[in-house]
Amino acid sequence: MRRLIFLAVSGLVAGVVGGCGALDGIAGDPDGGTGNNNNGGGGGGWRKFEAPLSYQTNSAYAYGVYCESADKCVVAASNGSDRGGGVYALGPNGWGELLVDGDYEDGPIGSMSGSAGDHAFLGFVPTRTGLLARVTTSGVIVIAQGDITQKSSWSVVKTGTVGGESFGGNATLTLQSTSDSDWVFVNNNGYVFSATQAPGPDTSWTRIWGPTAVPPVPSDFVQQFTADKTLCDWDISTTAQPFPSQSFYASKDLAVMIHPAYGLNQNSWRELNNKIGEFGELKAGLCISTDKGRHFYFKELPESDQDRSSPGPFGVTCLDNDTCFAFNGTQSQPTSYIYFSTDASKGKDSTWTKATIPEGFATSTDITISAIFFAPDKVHGWAVGNRLRKPLLLRTTDAGRTWSDISGQVASLADSDLVGGFALDKDHIWITGRYGFVGATDSAQK
C-alpha cells in the first residue's frame, strides 16, 4: 500500500536565532559517550567510534555526520523505539558531549515545538545562516552558528505558524534562504512553505506548493496541470524506515530544488484522483523547481523500469546547482541505479545519464542505496546502504560516472545498515548507520 509523504525547507537569521538563547543548559547523556578509536579496522585505514549504550540497539541509528575539520564533527542520532535522540560532538576519541537533547522532559524541543514525545535527529543541512539539524518535528528549528561542537553555538527557535496554527509534528527536511526576507521551509506534511522573515514565534508561513494536498496548492493546480502536463504532480518526497536522508534537495540560493517522482511510498495527484488515463501514465523521474518552489516540473529518467511498484528515485543530492545525483535501490526490488546530471539548473530540460554501478546490482533484490556524498573536489564520492542488511559502501573516482564496491573495507566494523556519510576531502570521510555506528578514515584513497 502506498503512503503519502512530505517535506519542509527552512532557514534562520543570526540575530533571531541568537536572540532565542543558546542551549547551554542541556544535560549530558547519562550513558556517557566517550568512545575510542581503537576498535579495530579494515582496509582503507578505517576506525570505529563506540556509541553510547542507549544507541547500541537494533532500532538506533547515527543518521548523519557533519565536520568543520577533522577534529570538529557532530553526529545526528536516534536512540530507537521511542524515537528520541540528540546531536553529539564527535572528536578524535569518539562520541562526546550531548549538544542538543531530543528527550521530551530533559530537552527544550518538546515544550517549544508543541508536539508531544521525544524527538530524533535525522541529519544536517548547511544553510546560509548556520548548520541546520533535521529533527522529527516542524515546530522548532535547531541550528548552530559558530563552533558546531560547542553547546553555546546551538539554538532552538520556534518555527512560527501557518494559517494561524503551529506546525507541531512532521519532520523537518530542509531550510534555506536567499536573504533575511526570503525563506523557504519544507517538511514531511506535504507542502513547500515561504516566509518573509526568519523562523521565530511571530513568523507567518504561506503554503506555496503541495499538489497532492486536499485542496491542492496552488488552489488552481488542476487548471495549471491541465494546461501544462510538464508540471509535477507528485508528493513532495519519498519516505521509508529508516528515514531517507536525501529525499529533497534545495540549494542555498533556492535556485534549484529537486525531489523524486514515483519514489517509494509516493502518490501523484492523478493517482489519488483516479485520473491516470486522462492525464497520461505515471513515470519515474524527478520534480525540479527553478523558481524557489513555486512550481515543480517533471523530468523523466531515461531507461527507467516502469514495471516495478516503486521505480522512481529513493533519493536525490546535488554538489552545486548543476551537478546532481538521483539514486534508487530498495531491498526486494531489482531497481538499483544511480543517475547524474551536469545541468540540473535547466529543470525539465536538464539531462540525466545512468552511471555504471557494480555488475549485478541493477537486477539484484538484495541492494539498498541510502545516501550519496562527495568530497569538495566533486570527483571523489561514496554511496552507502546495505546488502541483505550488511554494510554497503561504493566509491567513485570519476565524478560519479562509474562506481565500485569497497564494502569489504568496513565489513569487520559495521554490523548492519549504513545510512549516511560525509567527506571533508578525498581522504577524510565518515560513515554512519544502525546500532549507532560511526566509522572514519583519513586515507580513503589507499
C-alpha positions, 0 to 999 in steps of 0.5 A: 500500500502506498503512503503519502509523504512530505517535506519542509525547507527552512532557514534562520537569521543570526540575530533571531536565532541568537536572540532565542538563547543558546542551549547551554543548559542541556544535560549530558547523556547519562550513558556517557559517550566517550568512545575510542578509536581503537576498535579495530579496522579494515582496509582503507585505514578505517576506525570505529567510534563506540556509541553510547549504550542507549544507541547500541540497539537494533532500532538506533541509528547515527543518521548523519555526520557533519565536520568543520575539520577533522577534529570538529564533527557532530553526529545526528542520532536516534536512540530507537523505539521511542524515537528520541535522540540528540546531536553529539560532538564527535572528536578524535576519541569518539562520541562526546558531549550531548549538544542538543537533547531530543528527550521530551522532559530533559530537552527544550524541543518538546515544550517549544515545538508543541508536539508531544514525545521525544524527538530524533535527529535525522541529519544536517543541512548547511544553510546560509545562516548556520548548520541546520539539524533535521529533527522529527518535528516542524515546530522548532528549528535547531541550528548552530552558528559558530563552533558546531561542537560547542553547546553555546553555538546551538539554538532552538527557535520556534518555527512560527505558524501557518494559517494561524496554527503551529506546525507541531509534528512532521519532520523537518527536511530542509531550510534555506534562504536567499536573504533575511526576507526570503525563506523557504521551509519544507517538511514531511506534511506535504507542502513547500512553505515561504516566509518573509522573515526568519523562523521565530514565534511571530513568523507567518508561513504561506503554503506555496506548493503541495499538489497532492494536498486536499485542496491542492496548492496552488488552489488552481493546480488542476487548471495549471496541470491541465494546461501544462502536463510538464508540471509535477504532480507528485508528493513532495518526497519519498519516505521509508524506515529508516528515514531517507536522508536525501529525499529533497534537495534545495540549494542555498540560493533556492535556485534549484530544488529537486525531489523524486517522482514515483519514489517509494511510498509516493502518490501523484495527484492523478493517482489519488484522483483516479485520473491516470488515463486522462492525464497520461501514465505515471513515470519515474523521474524527478520534480525540479523547481527553478523558481524557489518552489513555486512550481515543480516540473517533471523530468523523466529518467531515461531507461527507467523500469516502469514495471516495478511498484516503486521505480522512481528515485529513493533519493536525490543530492546535488554538489552545486546547482548543476551537478546532481545525483538521483539514486534508487535501490530498495531491498526486494526490488531489482531497481538499483541505479544511480543517475547524474546530471551536469545541468540540473539548473535547466529543470525539465530540460536538464539531462540525466545519464545512468552511471555504471554501478557494480555488475549485478546490482541493477537486477539484484533484490538484495541492494539498498542505496541510502545516501550519496556524498562527495568530497569538495573536489566533486570527483571523489564520492561514496554511496552507502546502504546495505546488502541483505542488511550488511554494510554497503559502501561504493566509491567513485573516482570519476565524478560519479560516472562509474562506481565500485564496491569497497564494502569489504573495507568496513565489513569487520566494523559495521554490523548492519545498515549504513545510512549516511556519510560525509567527506571533508576531502578525498581522504577524510570521510565518515560513515554512519548507520544502525546500532549507532555506528560511526566509522572514519578514515583519513586515507580513503584513497589507499 
